[in-house]
Amino acid sequence: MTFAENCYNIFEQSVAAYHVTDDVDAQAVNPYAEGSVEHTLYAKNYIDAVQWHLEDIIRDPDIDPVAALALKRRIDRSNQERTDMVEELDSYFRERYADVVPAPEARINTESPAWAFDRLSILALKIYHMQAEATRADADAAHRARCAGKLDVLLQQRADLTRAIDELLDDIGAGRKYMKVYRQMKMYNDADTNPVLYGATK
C-alpha cells in the first residue's frame, strides 16, 4: 500500500467514525498515537467531517439568524483549525525530506503535499456522501442514477489524486521537485490585520 493510499484509509476510518453518531458536537476519539502523522491526518479529516455537516446545517432556510451567526463563527474557527493542521502536516514533510538535495533542474509543485492531502480528505467525504445519495431508498431512480454517475467520477478522481500525490512525494524524495511552503497568513481572524477587529479595539 502506498503512502497516499494509507492516508486515504485513515480518512475513511475517520469519516466512518463521525457517522456513528452523526453529531457535530460528538467528541472525536483518535485511535493513533499523539504526535504521529497518522494522528494528525485522522484529526484533520474529523474536523473536515464536522465542518461538512456544519455547512449543511447553516443552509437550513428556517435557521434562526442568531443561531446562524454563532454557527458561522464556529465555521470560521474550524477553517482556522483546518489550516493550522495542514501547516502541521507540511512541517512533517519538510522534516521528512530535509536531507534531500534538489537537483539543479528540480521544479516546484503548484501546491505542497499537505494541501494535496487536504483535497484528498475532502474527497473522502464527497465519496461517502455521494455513495449515500446513490443508494438513498427514499430518492427516485433518476436521482440515484445521477449520483451514481457522479460517484464514478469521484472514484476516478481518488485514483488520480492518490497516484499524483505518491508521484509528488517520490519526486521530492528523489530531488526532482522541491518543497516551498507558504503559510496561509489568513487576515480575517487576526486582530492586527482585520480592520473591523483592530478598529473595534481602538
Disulfide bonds with the S-S distance in Angstrom:
none
